[in-house]
């Protein structure tokens, strides 16, 4: 197997004489997302950050569905409660 990593693009290919395997490209998006989560957890603001994203999403959802917007507001309150009273600890 050959792997070339340049600028968060990972190209992977397997070599076997007489067989051509396609290159697999991974843009590192999931790795970046996970690093962002870890950064928020370490900073102690993951629940608050998630509540903010849900609040912004809820503003858009509320225009289309009042019940969906209300549900997101409840989730926001739950997340802020968790932010105030709990912290995430790695298993």
Gaussian input, Z-matrix of N, CA and C with variables (Angstrom, degrees):
# hf/3-21g

backbone

0 1
 N
 C     1     B1
 C     2     B2     1     A1
 N     3     B3     2     A2     1     D1
 C     4     B4     3     A3     2     D2
 C     5     B5     4     A4     3     D3
 N     6     B6     5     A5     4     D4
 C     7     B7     6     A6     5     D5
 C     8     B8     7     A7     6     D6
 N     9     B9     8     A8     7     D7
 C    10    B10     9     A9     8     D8
 C    11    B11    10    A10     9     D9
 N    12    B12    11    A11    10    D10
 C    13    B13    12    A12    11    D11
 C    14    B14    13    A13    12    D12
 N    15    B15    14    A14    13    D13
 C    16    B16    15    A15    14    D14
 C    17    B17    16    A16    15    D15
 N    18    B18    17    A17    16    D16
 C    19    B19    18    A18    17    D17
 C    20    B20    19    A19    18    D18
 N    21    B21    20    A20    19    D19
 C    22    B22    21    A21    20    D20
 C    23    B23    22    A22    21    D21
 N    24    B24    23    A23    22    D22
 C    25    B25    24    A24    23    D23
 C    26    B26    25    A25    24    D24
 N    27    B27    26    A26    25    D25
 C    28    B28    27    A27    26    D26
 C    29    B29    28    A28    27    D27
 N    30    B30    29    A29    28    D28
 C    31    B31    30    A30    29    D29
 C    32    B32    31    A31    30    D30
 N    33    B33    32    A32    31    D31
 C    34    B34    33    A33    32    D32
 C    35    B35    34    A34    33    D33
 N    36    B36    35    A35    34    D34
 C    37    B37    36    A36    35    D35
 C    38    B38    37    A37    36    D36
 N    39    B39    38    A38    37    D37
 C    40    B40    39    A39    38    D38
 C    41    B41    40    A40    39    D39
 N    42    B42    41    A41    40    D40
 C    43    B43    42    A42    41    D41
 C    44    B44    43    A43    42    D42
 N    45    B45    44    A44    43    D43
 C    46    B46    45    A45    44    D44
 C    47    B47    46    A46    45    D45
 N    48    B48    47    A47    46    D46
 C    49    B49    48    A48    47    D47
 C    50    B50    49    A49    48    D48
 N    51    B51    50    A50    49    D49
 C    52    B52    51    A51    50    D50
 C    53    B53    52    A52    51    D51
 N    54    B54    53    A53    52    D52
 C    55    B55    54    A54    53    D53
 C    56    B56    55    A55    54    D54
 N    57    B57    56    A56    55    D55
 C    58    B58    57    A57    56    D56
 C    59    B59    58    A58    57    D57
 N    60    B60    59    A59    58    D58
 C    61    B61    60    A60    59    D59
 C    62    B62    61    A61    60    D60
 N    63    B63    62    A62    61    D61
 C    64    B64    63    A63    62    D62
 C    65    B65    64    A64    63    D63
 N    66    B66    65    A65    64    D64
 C    67    B67    66    A66    65    D65
 C    68    B68    67    A67    66    D66
 N    69    B69    68    A68    67    D67
 C    70    B70    69    A69    68    D68
 C    71    B71    70    A70    69    D69
 N    72    B72    71    A71    70    D70
 C    73    B73    72    A72    71    D71
 C    74    B74    73    A73    72    D72
 N    75    B75    74    A74    73    D73
 C    76    B76    75    A75    74    D74
 C    77    B77    76    A76    75    D75
 N    78    B78    77    A77    76    D76
 C    79    B79    78    A78    77    D77
 C    80    B80    79    A79    78    D78
 N    81    B81    80    A80    79    D79
 C    82    B82    81    A81    80    D80
 C    83    B83    82    A82    81    D81
 N    84    B84    83    A83    82    D82
 C    85    B85    84    A84    83    D83
 C    86    B86    85    A85    84    D84
 N    87    B87    86    A86    85    D85
 C    88    B88    87    A87    86    D86
 C    89    B89    88    A88    87    D87
 N    90    B90    89    A89    88    D88
 C    91    B91    90    A90    89    D89
 C    92    B92    91    A91    90    D90
 N    93    B93    92    A92    91    D91
 C    94    B94    93    A93    92    D92
 C    95    B95    94    A94    93    D93
 N    96    B96    95    A95    94    D94
 C    97    B97    96    A96    95    D95
 C    98    B98    97    A97    96    D96
 N    99    B99    98    A98    97    D97
 C   100   B100    99    A99    98    D98
 C   101   B101   100   A100    99    D99
 N   102   B102   101   A101   100   D100
 C   103   B103   102   A102   101   D101
 C   104   B104   103   A103   102   D102
 N   105   B105   104   A104   103   D103
 C   106   B106   105   A105   104   D104
 C   107   B107   106   A106   105   D105
 N   108   B108   107   A107   106   D106
 C   109   B109   108   A108   107   D107
 C   110   B110   109   A109   108   D108
 N   111   B111   110   A110   109   D109
 C   112   B112   111   A111   110   D110
 C   113   B113   112   A112   111   D111
 N   114   B114   113   A113   112   D112
 C   115   B115   114   A114   113   D113
 C   116   B116   115   A115   114   D114
 N   117   B117   116   A116   115   D115
 C   118   B118   117   A117   116   D116
 C   119   B119   118   A118   117   D117
 N   120   B120   119   A119   118   D118
 C   121   B121   120   A120   119   D119
 C   122   B122   121   A121   120   D120
 N   123   B123   122   A122   121   D121
 C   124   B124   123   A123   122   D122
 C   125   B125   124   A124   123   D123
 N   126   B126   125   A125   124   D124
 C   127   B127   126   A126   125   D125
 C   128   B128   127   A127   126   D126
 N   129   B129   128   A128   127   D127
 C   130   B130   129   A129   128   D128
 C   131   B131   130   A130   129   D129
 N   132   B132   131   A131   130   D130
 C   133   B133   132   A132   131   D131
 C   134   B134   133   A133   132   D132
 N   135   B135   134   A134   133   D133
 C   136   B136   135   A135   134   D134
 C   137   B137   136   A136   135   D135
 N   138   B138   137   A137   136   D136
 C   139   B139   138   A138   137   D137
 C   140   B140   139   A139   138   D138
 N   141   B141   140   A140   139   D139
 C   142   B142   141   A141   140   D140
 C   143   B143   142   A142   141   D141
 N   144   B144   143   A143   142   D142
 C   145   B145   144   A144   143   D143
 C   146   B146   145   A145   144   D144
 N   147   B147   146   A146   145   D145
 C   148   B148   147   A147   146   D146
 C   149   B149   148   A148   147   D147
 N   150   B150   149   A149   148   D148
 C   151   B151   150   A150   149   D149
 C   152   B152   151   A151   150   D150
 N   153   B153   152   A152   151   D151
 C   154   B154   153   A153   152   D152
 C   155   B155   154   A154   153   D153
 N   156   B156   155   A155   154   D154
 C   157   B157   156   A156   155   D155
 C   158   B158   157   A157   156   D156
 N   159   B159   158   A158   157   D157
 C   160   B160   159   A159   158   D158
 C   161   B161   160   A160   159   D159
 N   162   B162   161   A161   160   D160
 C   163   B163   162   A162   161   D161
 C   164   B164   163   A163   162   D162
 N   165   B165   164   A164   163   D163
 C   166   B166   165   A165   164   D164
 C   167   B167   166   A166   165   D165
 N   168   B168   167   A167   166   D166
 C   169   B169   168   A168   167   D167
 C   170   B170   169   A169   168   D168
 N   171   B171   170   A170   169   D169
 C   172   B172   171   A171   170   D170
 C   173   B173   172   A172   171   D171
 N   174   B174   173   A173   172   D172
 C   175   B175   174   A174   173   D173
 C   176   B176   175   A175   174   D174
 N   177   B177   176   A176   175   D175
 C   178   B178   177   A177   176   D176
 C   179   B179   178   A178   177   D177
 N   180   B180   179   A179   178   D178
 C   181   B181   180   A180   179   D179
 C   182   B182   181   A181   180   D180
 N   183   B183   182   A182   181   D181
 C   184   B184   183   A183   182   D182
 C   185   B185   184   A184   183   D183
 N   186   B186   185   A185   184   D184
 C   187   B187   186   A186   185   D185
 C   188   B188   187   A187   186   D186
 N   189   B189   188   A188   187   D187
 C   190   B190   189   A189   188   D188
 C   191   B191   190   A190   189   D189
 N   192   B192   191   A191   190   D190
 C   193   B193   192   A192   191   D191
 C   194   B194   193   A193   192   D192
 N   195   B195   194   A194   193   D193
 C   196   B196   195   A195   194   D194
 C   197   B197   196   A196   195   D195
 N   198   B198   197   A197   196   D196
 C   199   B199   198   A198   197   D197
 C   200   B200   199   A199   198   D198
 N   201   B201   200   A200   199   D199
 C   202   B202   201   A201   200   D200
 C   203   B203   202   A202   201   D201
 N   204   B204   203   A203   202   D202
 C   205   B205   204   A204   203   D203
 C   206   B206   205   A205   204   D204
 N   207   B207   206   A206   205   D205
 C   208   B208   207   A207   206   D206
 C   209   B209   208   A208   207   D207
 N   210   B210   209   A209   208   D208
 C   211   B211   210   A210   209   D209
 C   212   B212   211   A211   210   D210
 N   213   B213   212   A212   211   D211
 C   214   B214   213   A213   212   D212
 C   215   B215   214   A214   213   D213
 N   216   B216   215   A215   214   D214
 C   217   B217   216   A216   215   D215
 C   218   B218   217   A217   216   D216
 N   219   B219   218   A218   217   D217
 C   220   B220   219   A219   218   D218
 C   221   B221   220   A220   219   D219
 N   222   B222   221   A221   220   D220
 C   223   B223   222   A222   221   D221
 C   224   B224   223   A223   222   D222
 N   225   B225   224   A224   223   D223
 C   226   B226   225   A225   224   D224
 C   227   B227   226   A226   225   D225
 N   228   B228   227   A227   226   D226
 C   229   B229   228   A228   227   D227
 C   230   B230   229   A229   228   D228
 N   231   B231   230   A230   229   D229
 C   232   B232   231   A231   230   D230
 C   233   B233   232   A232   231   D231
 N   234   B234   233   A233   232   D232
 C   235   B235   234   A234   233   D233
 C   236   B236   235   A235   234   D234
 N   237   B237   236   A236   235   D235
 C   238   B238   237   A237   236   D236
 C   239   B239   238   A238   237   D237
 N   240   B240   239   A239   238   D238
 C   241   B241   240   A240   239   D239
 C   242   B242   241   A241   240   D240
 N   243   B243   242   A242   241   D241
 C   244   B244   243   A243   242   D242
 C   245   B245   244   A244   243   D243
 N   246   B246   245   A245   244   D244
 C   247   B247   246   A246   245   D245
 C   248   B248   247   A247   246   D246
 N   249   B249   248   A248   247   D247
 C   250   B250   249   A249   248   D248
 C   251   B251   250   A250   249   D249
 N   252   B252   251   A251   250   D250
 C   253   B253   252   A252   251   D251
 C   254   B254   253   A253   252   D252
 N   255   B255   254   A254   253   D253
 C   256   B256   255   A255   254   D254
 C   257   B257   256   A256   255   D255
 N   258   B258   257   A257   256   D256
 C   259   B259   258   A258   257   D257
 C   260   B260   259   A259   258   D258
 N   261   B261   260   A260   259   D259
 C   262   B262   261   A261   260   D260
 C   263   B263   262   A262   261   D261
 N   264   B264   263   A263   262   D262
 C   265   B265   264   A264   263   D263
 C   266   B266   265   A265   264   D264
 N   267   B267   266   A266   265   D265
 C   268   B268   267   A267   266   D266
 C   269   B269   268   A268   267   D267
 N   270   B270   269   A269   268   D268
 C   271   B271   270   A270   269   D269
 C   272   B272   271   A271   270   D270

   B1=1.4551
   B2=1.5235
   B3=1.3089
   B4=1.4456
   B5=1.5183
   B6=1.3181
   B7=1.4542
   B8=1.5177
   B9=1.3216
   B10=1.4528
   B11=1.5142
   B12=1.3170
   B13=1.4534
   B14=1.5258
   B15=1.3333
   B16=1.4579
   B17=1.5129
   B18=1.3202
   B19=1.4627
   B20=1.5213
   B21=1.3321
   B22=1.4678
   B23=1.5203
   B24=1.3142
   B25=1.4620
   B26=1.5226
   B27=1.2950
   B28=1.4582
   B29=1.5185
   B30=1.3089
   B31=1.4494
   B32=1.5196
   B33=1.3094
   B34=1.4542
   B35=1.5128
   B36=1.3240
   B37=1.4485
   B38=1.5181
   B39=1.2916
   B40=1.4554
   B41=1.5235
   B42=1.3055
   B43=1.4540
   B44=1.5151
   B45=1.3166
   B46=1.4500
   B47=1.5263
   B48=1.2984
   B49=1.4604
   B50=1.5299
   B51=1.3224
   B52=1.4546
   B53=1.5125
   B54=1.3460
   B55=1.4652
   B56=1.5298
   B57=1.2983
   B58=1.4607
   B59=1.5195
   B60=1.3310
   B61=1.4568
   B62=1.5253
   B63=1.3064
   B64=1.4715
   B65=1.5282
   B66=1.3223
   B67=1.4599
   B68=1.5166
   B69=1.3032
   B70=1.4554
   B71=1.5205
   B72=1.3335
   B73=1.4529
   B74=1.5285
   B75=1.3236
   B76=1.4564
   B77=1.5209
   B78=1.3250
   B79=1.4627
   B80=1.5232
   B81=1.3072
   B82=1.4495
   B83=1.5192
   B84=1.3435
   B85=1.4685
   B86=1.5194
   B87=1.3111
   B88=1.4688
   B89=1.5281
   B90=1.3269
   B91=1.4599
   B92=1.5241
   B93=1.3216
   B94=1.4649
   B95=1.5249
   B96=1.3342
   B97=1.4620
   B98=1.5250
   B99=1.3125
   B100=1.4611
   B101=1.5261
   B102=1.3239
   B103=1.4636
   B104=1.5298
   B105=1.3365
   B106=1.4613
   B107=1.5207
   B108=1.3325
   B109=1.4668
   B110=1.5233
   B111=1.3334
   B112=1.4705
   B113=1.5222
   B114=1.3316
   B115=1.4721
   B116=1.5207
   B117=1.3357
   B118=1.4724
   B119=1.5290
   B120=1.3228
   B121=1.4668
   B122=1.5239
   B123=1.3395
   B124=1.4670
   B125=1.5265
   B126=1.3363
   B127=1.4660
   B128=1.5228
   B129=1.3413
   B130=1.4593
   B131=1.5164
   B132=1.3342
   B133=1.4650
   B134=1.5356
   B135=1.3415
   B136=1.4643
   B137=1.5236
   B138=1.3266
   B139=1.4671
   B140=1.5280
   B141=1.3147
   B142=1.4719
   B143=1.5227
   B144=1.3171
   B145=1.4695
   B146=1.5206
   B147=1.3120
   B148=1.4588
   B149=1.5263
   B150=1.3286
   B151=1.4641
   B152=1.5228
   B153=1.3236
   B154=1.4643
   B155=1.5187
   B156=1.3226
   B157=1.4697
   B158=1.5232
   B159=1.3303
   B160=1.4612
   B161=1.5234
   B162=1.3227
   B163=1.4586
   B164=1.5280
   B165=1.3216
   B166=1.4657
   B167=1.5250
   B168=1.3293
   B169=1.4669
   B170=1.5212
   B171=1.3319
   B172=1.4639
   B173=1.5142
   B174=1.3203
   B175=1.4603
   B176=1.5237
   B177=1.3164
   B178=1.4665
   B179=1.5241
   B180=1.3338
   B181=1.4670
   B182=1.5206
   B183=1.3255
   B184=1.4598
   B185=1.5254
   B186=1.3244
   B187=1.4653
   B188=1.5291
   B189=1.3360
   B190=1.4566
   B191=1.5261
   B192=1.3384
   B193=1.4633
   B194=1.5238
   B195=1.3094
   B196=1.4663
   B197=1.5306
   B198=1.3337
   B199=1.4732
   B200=1.5270
   B201=1.3330
   B202=1.4637
   B203=1.5168
   B204=1.3237
   B205=1.4620
   B206=1.5160
   B207=1.3357
   B208=1.4735
   B209=1.5259
   B210=1.3259
   B211=1.4622
   B212=1.5324
   B213=1.3301
   B214=1.4567
   B215=1.5286
   B216=1.3452
   B217=1.4656
   B218=1.5201
   B219=1.3448
   B220=1.4621
   B221=1.5229
   B222=1.3247
   B223=1.4593
   B224=1.5231
   B225=1.3193
   B226=1.4644
   B227=1.5306
   B228=1.3241
   B229=1.4672
   B230=1.5233
   B231=1.3287
   B232=1.4625
   B233=1.5297
   B234=1.3207
   B235=1.4603
   B236=1.5259
   B237=1.3136
   B238=1.4682
   B239=1.5259
   B240=1.3363
   B241=1.4609
   B242=1.5363
   B243=1.3291
   B244=1.4618
   B245=1.5297
   B246=1.3256
   B247=1.4652
   B248=1.5252
   B249=1.3133
   B250=1.4601
   B251=1.5293
   B252=1.3254
   B253=1.4542
   B254=1.5310
   B255=1.3220
   B256=1.4560
   B257=1.5114
   B258=1.3351
   B259=1.4558
   B260=1.5131
   B261=1.3173
   B262=1.4551
   B263=1.5234
   B264=1.3418
   B265=1.4533
   B266=1.5187
   B267=1.3311
   B268=1.4610
   B269=1.5273
   B270=1.3157
   B271=1.4685
   B272=1.5052
   A1=108.03
   A2=116.39
   A3=122.36
   A4=108.80
   A5=117.02
   A6=121.47
   A7=108.67
   A8=115.87
   A9=122.05
   A10=106.88
   A11=117.41
   A12=120.91
   A13=108.66
   A14=116.87
   A15=121.02
   A16=109.17
   A17=116.79
   A18=122.02
   A19=113.27
   A20=115.51
   A21=122.53
   A22=113.69
   A23=118.41
   A24=121.00
   A25=106.79
   A26=116.90
   A27=120.74
   A28=108.26
   A29=116.11
   A30=121.78
   A31=107.40
   A32=117.33
   A33=121.15
   A34=109.66
   A35=116.31
   A36=120.93
   A37=108.68
   A38=115.90
   A39=121.76
   A40=107.75
   A41=116.45
   A42=120.25
   A43=109.64
   A44=114.53
   A45=121.32
   A46=105.27
   A47=118.84
   A48=120.44
   A49=112.04
   A50=116.08
   A51=121.64
   A52=114.81
   A53=118.95
   A54=121.80
   A55=108.42
   A56=116.97
   A57=121.76
   A58=109.42
   A59=116.55
   A60=121.86
   A61=108.65
   A62=117.58
   A63=119.03
   A64=110.78
   A65=115.92
   A66=121.89
   A67=108.68
   A68=116.78
   A69=122.36
   A70=107.00
   A71=117.16
   A72=120.96
   A73=109.22
   A74=116.26
   A75=122.61
   A76=106.95
   A77=117.68
   A78=119.78
   A79=113.42
   A80=118.38
   A81=121.06
   A82=114.03
   A83=117.89
   A84=120.75
   A85=111.62
   A86=117.30
   A87=119.55
   A88=110.43
   A89=116.71
   A90=119.68
   A91=110.75
   A92=117.17
   A93=121.19
   A94=110.58
   A95=116.64
   A96=120.95
   A97=110.18
   A98=116.83
   A99=120.80
   A100=110.57
   A101=117.73
   A102=120.57
   A103=110.90
   A104=116.63
   A105=120.82
   A106=111.74
   A107=115.79
   A108=120.26
   A109=109.68
   A110=116.04
   A111=120.00
   A112=110.93
   A113=116.57
   A114=119.82
   A115=111.18
   A116=116.81
   A117=120.42
   A118=111.10
   A119=117.09
   A120=120.20
   A121=109.80
   A122=116.94
   A123=120.48
   A124=111.33
   A125=116.65
   A126=120.36
   A127=111.65
   A128=116.93
   A129=121.20
   A130=113.98
   A131=117.06
   A132=118.78
   A133=113.73
   A134=116.43
   A135=118.62
   A136=112.47
   A137=117.26
   A138=120.16
   A139=111.16
   A140=117.09
   A141=120.49
   A142=111.03
   A143=117.12
   A144=120.40
   A145=110.80
   A146=116.19
   A147=120.46
   A148=110.61
   A149=117.21
   A150=121.05
   A151=110.68
   A152=117.04
   A153=120.94
   A154=110.98
   A155=116.83
   A156=120.84
   A157=110.25
   A158=116.42
   A159=119.81
   A160=111.67
   A161=117.11
   A162=120.98
   A163=110.38
   A164=116.54
   A165=120.11
   A166=111.07
   A167=116.24
   A168=120.44
   A169=109.84
   A170=116.36
   A171=121.15
   A172=112.91
   A173=117.27
   A174=119.87
   A175=110.60
   A176=116.36
   A177=120.59
   A178=110.81
   A179=116.23
   A180=121.30
   A181=110.69
   A182=117.32
   A183=121.87
   A184=111.86
   A185=116.48
   A186=120.28
   A187=111.22
   A188=116.21
   A189=120.38
   A190=112.68
   A191=116.97
   A192=120.63
   A193=109.65
   A194=115.97
   A195=120.47
   A196=110.76
   A197=117.45
   A198=119.81
   A199=111.09
   A200=117.28
   A201=120.22
   A202=111.11
   A203=116.82
   A204=121.41
   A205=111.78
   A206=116.69
   A207=120.76
   A208=110.71
   A209=116.02
   A210=120.15
   A211=110.08
   A212=117.16
   A213=120.59
   A214=111.72
   A215=117.39
   A216=119.93
   A217=110.88
   A218=116.79
   A219=120.32
   A220=110.85
   A221=116.17
   A222=119.63
   A223=111.17
   A224=116.39
   A225=120.43
   A226=109.99
   A227=116.96
   A228=120.33
   A229=111.11
   A230=116.35
   A231=120.53
   A232=110.76
   A233=116.07
   A234=119.92
   A235=111.95
   A236=116.98
   A237=119.59
   A238=110.94
   A239=117.09
   A240=120.83
   A241=109.85
   A242=116.02
   A243=120.00
   A244=110.76
   A245=116.52
   A246=120.70
   A247=110.84
   A248=115.77
   A249=121.01
   A250=112.03
   A251=117.56
   A252=120.77
   A253=116.39
   A254=118.50
   A255=120.63
   A256=110.73
   A257=114.40
   A258=120.69
   A259=107.33
   A260=116.52
   A261=121.93
   A262=107.72
   A263=115.22
   A264=121.61
   A265=107.85
   A266=115.69
   A267=120.27
   A268=110.41
   A269=116.11
   A270=121.48
   A271=109.88
   D1=136.44
   D2=176.11
   D3=-115.58
   D4=136.35
   D5=176.72
   D6=-130.98
   D7=130.81
   D8=175.55
   D9=-120.40
   D10=126.46
   D11=-178.67
   D12=-118.14
   D13=114.30
   D14=177.92
   D15=-135.90
   D16=126.12
   D17=176.20
   D18=49.18
   D19=48.13
   D20=178.18
   D21=66.33
   D22=12.34
   D23=171.80
   D24=-103.95
   D25=129.27
   D26=-179.38
   D27=-114.23
   D28=120.08
   D29=177.94
   D30=-107.35
   D31=126.10
   D32=-177.56
   D33=-127.08
   D34=136.20
   D35=177.24
   D36=-144.47
   D37=149.85
   D38=177.35
   D39=-106.41
   D40=139.12
   D41=-179.50
   D42=-113.20
   D43=126.98
   D44=173.21
   D45=-144.78
   D46=126.17
   D47=-176.93
   D48=-51.31
   D49=130.05
   D50=177.68
   D51=83.54
   D52=-4.10
   D53=-178.59
   D54=-123.65
   D55=129.87
   D56=175.95
   D57=-103.55
   D58=117.48
   D59=176.06
   D60=-100.41
   D61=146.11
   D62=178.94
   D63=-71.84
   D64=155.98
   D65=172.34
   D66=-76.31
   D67=140.10
   D68=175.75
   D69=-108.22
   D70=127.71
   D71=-177.35
   D72=-110.99
   D73=130.02
   D74=175.56
   D75=-123.56
   D76=121.92
   D77=-175.53
   D78=-85.49
   D79=4.06
   D80=176.60
   D81=77.11
   D82=9.07
   D83=-177.00
   D84=-60.80
   D85=-43.56
   D86=-179.34
   D87=-66.61
   D88=-40.30
   D89=177.57
   D90=-60.43
   D91=-42.04
   D92=179.08
   D93=-64.73
   D94=-40.27
   D95=179.49
   D96=-63.57
   D97=-44.51
   D98=-179.54
   D99=-66.05
   D100=-39.89
   D101=176.54
   D102=-61.77
   D103=-39.23
   D104=177.10
   D105=-62.50
   D106=-41.49
   D107=177.73
   D108=-62.25
   D109=-47.41
   D110=-179.63
   D111=-60.05
   D112=-40.77
   D113=179.05
   D114=-60.98
   D115=-43.49
   D116=179.51
   D117=-67.02
   D118=-39.24
   D119=178.79
   D120=-63.85
   D121=-45.65
   D122=179.62
   D123=-62.84
   D124=-36.02
   D125=179.13
   D126=-76.27
   D127=-13.79
   D128=179.53
   D129=78.92
   D130=20.35
   D131=-177.98
   D132=-124.70
   D133=22.93
   D134=-177.47
   D135=-61.61
   D136=-47.71
   D137=-178.40
   D138=-62.79
   D139=-41.68
   D140=179.26
   D141=-66.04
   D142=-40.10
   D143=178.17
   D144=-64.39
   D145=-42.80
   D146=178.34
   D147=-64.86
   D148=-39.16
   D149=177.66
   D150=-62.24
   D151=-39.21
   D152=178.69
   D153=-64.16
   D154=-44.25
   D155=178.69
   D156=-62.63
   D157=-43.25
   D158=178.25
   D159=-63.99
   D160=-37.39
   D161=178.89
   D162=-63.24
   D163=-45.10
   D164=178.62
   D165=-64.98
   D166=-40.11
   D167=176.93
   D168=-65.37
   D169=-39.76
   D170=-179.94
   D171=-62.23
   D172=-32.69
   D173=178.05
   D174=-63.26
   D175=-37.68
   D176=177.68
   D177=-74.76
   D178=-44.07
   D179=-179.10
   D180=-63.16
   D181=-38.74
   D182=-177.46
   D183=-58.31
   D184=-31.32
   D185=178.22
   D186=-66.84
   D187=-31.33
   D188=-178.00
   D189=-96.01
   D190=-32.31
   D191=-174.91
   D192=-148.71
   D193=110.76
   D194=-179.43
   D195=-62.62
   D196=-41.70
   D197=-179.38
   D198=-66.46
   D199=-37.13
   D200=177.28
   D201=-64.13
   D202=-40.88
   D203=177.97
   D204=-64.28
   D205=-40.20
   D206=178.57
   D207=-65.10
   D208=-39.93
   D209=179.80
   D210=-63.40
   D211=-41.30
   D212=178.77
   D213=-66.82
   D214=-34.15
   D215=176.45
   D216=-63.87
   D217=-38.75
   D218=177.58
   D219=-65.76
   D220=-40.74
   D221=177.20
   D222=-63.59
   D223=-37.99
   D224=177.80
   D225=-61.17
   D226=-44.86
   D227=178.29
   D228=-61.63
   D229=-41.52
   D230=178.23
   D231=-60.83
   D232=-44.97
   D233=-179.28
   D234=-65.30
   D235=-38.99
   D236=178.06
   D237=-67.27
   D238=-34.25
   D239=174.31
   D240=-62.87
   D241=-45.44
   D242=178.65
   D243=-62.75
   D244=-40.56
   D245=179.13
   D246=-59.55
   D247=-41.20
   D248=-176.24
   D249=-73.52
   D250=-34.46
   D251=-168.88
   D252=-112.12
   D253=-10.59
   D254=-174.63
   D255=-136.71
   D256=165.24
   D257=171.58
   D258=-137.18
   D259=154.42
   D260=-179.38
   D261=-88.95
   D262=132.73
   D263=177.79
   D264=-122.34
   D265=130.74
   D266=-178.61
   D267=-65.55
   D268=140.12
   D269=178.79
   D270=-72.33

